[in-house]
Amino acid sequence: MLKTNAQLEVKIGERVYTLNLPSESPLGEVHDALFRMRSYVIEKINEAAKVDAPKESEECQSCEGQ
C-alpha cells in the first residue's frame, strides 16, 4: 500500500523541526493537533519552572544576607 504524506519543516538556528501528517488532513485537525502539542510543551515548561523556583528562592535568600 502506498500512502502520501505532507511534511511541514521549520529551521530554527541549526535545528530542523518537522511535522509529518497525512496529505488529506483537514487544516482544522492540524490546528487541533498543534494546539495539543503546544499545550503539552507549555505544561512541561511550567513543571520545570516549579522545580527551579525553590532553588531560585534559596539563592535570593542567601543574597539578602550579604
N, C-alpha and C positions, 0 to 999 in steps of 0.2 A: 504494500500500500504506500502511495506517495502522499505526502502532506506538504502544503505550502505554509510557511511561517513568515511573519513580519518581525523585523528586529529594529528596535529603537536604540540609538547609540549616542552617548554624550561623553565628551572628553573633558575632564577636569584635572588640570595640572598634567601629570604624566599618566594618570589612570584613565582607563576607558570603561564606562559602565554601560551594560546592555540590558535590554528588556526584550525577551522573546515571547511572542504571542501568536496565536493562530491568526492567519490573514483575514479570516472572516469575523474577527472580534468586533463587536459594536463599540463605538467610541465611549458610550456611557459605561459599559463594563470595564473598559480600560481605565477610565477615570476612577471607578469604584475600586479597582484593584490597586491603583496607585495610591489612593486615599488610605486604604488599609495598610499598605506598606509604609506610608508616611507616618501613620498613627503608631505602628509598631516601633519605628525608629525613634519617634519622639518619646514613647514610653521608656525605651532603653536609655535614652539620654537623661530623662528625669530620674530613673533609678540610679544611674551613675552619679548624678549630681547629689542625690541623697547620701550616697556612700562617701562622697568627697566633702560634704558640708561639715560633718563633725571634725574632720581634720583641719579645715579652714578655721573653724571657730576656736579650736585649741591653739592654733598658730597665732590668731589675733589676741587671745588672752595672754599668751606669753610675750607678745609685743607690747602690751599695755604696761607691764611691769618695768619696762626699760626707761 
